[in-house]
């Protein structure tokens, strides 16, 4: 399972970098979205995968061999990253809309010529 997630993360990072270096601003935004998804999956994978275990320790945790529990820290970090990436995406979309409305194009090369 970890190998599949590692390959998926690499694919998402590669696709995000490819989209970010494209000429269109819209593709840049899609690249940022893919980058945030890849970062969330990376945090999830590095945090360790435990299936069918609660994130909280039951009352029997005082036993010498407590049952396995999931680590809640990666879950909290991913929730925070989702909220932050949504806020950044909303801000970038507002900037793109304003830029396209004022310049009339979403091509980055054409935007460089309108800086006068």
N, C-alpha and C positions, 0 to 999 in steps of 0.2 A: 504494500500500500504506500509506503514511504517513497519507493522508487517511482511509482506512478505520479505521486504528487510532485516529486522533484522534477520530473520531466515536464509536467504541466506548468510548473513555476518557470522553468527555463523557457518554455514555449511562449508563455505570457510575457515574460521580460523581453524576449527577442522581438515578438510582435509589437510590443509597446515602443521599443526603441526604433523599430522600423517606421511605425506610424508617426513618431515624434519628429523624425528627420524628413518627413515628406513636405511638400510645398504648401499644402492646404491647411488652413487654421482648423477646419473641422476635423481633419485627420489628426492634428495635434491634440485636440480635445479627446478623441477616442483613444489615442495613445496614453494620455494621462489616466483615463478610466482603466485601461488594461494594466497600467503600472500600479495603480492602487489595489486592483484585485490580486495582482501577483504578490504585492507586499503583504496583503492579508493572508494569502495562502502560505507564504513563507513563515509568518508568525505562527500560524496554526500548526505547520509541520515541525518547526523547531521546538514548539512547546511540548511535543510528544503526543502520540496518538494512543488514547486509551478508550476502548469501546465499552459501552454498557455499564459505565461507572458514573456515579453522581459526582458533581464538583465539590460536595461538602462531605466531611467525614461524619459517619454515624456515631452514635453514642458508644459503640463498642470500640472506638479508636484507642481507648486506654489499654486495650489488650496488648500482649507482647507482639502479636503479628496483626496489625490493623489491616482491614480490607483495602484493596486498591481503590483510589479515588482519582478523578480527573483533576488536572491543575487548572484552577479558575483564572489565573493571571493571563494566559494567552487569550482566553475568551473575552476578558475585560479589555485587553489591548486591541483586539480586533473590533469590538463594538465601538471603542473610541476612534479607531482609524476609519471605520465606516462613516461615522458622523463627520469627522474632519474632511474626509475625501468628498462627501456630499456637499459640504459647505464650499470647498475649493472649486468643485465642479460647477456649482451654481454661480459663483463669482466669475469664473472663467467664461461660462456661457454668456453672462451679461456683458463682459468685455468684448467677446467675439461679436455679439449682436451689435453692439455699439460701433465697433471697428468696421464691420461689413456695411453697416448703414451709412457711416460717414465716408468710407473710402470706395464703396461700391464693388469691392472684390474681396475674395478670401485667399487669394494667392499671395504668399509671403514675398515673392520677388516683386510683384506689382506694388505691394505696400511699401517697399523700400524706396520706390521712385516717387511716392506721394509724400515723403517726409519734408519737403521744402517749406 
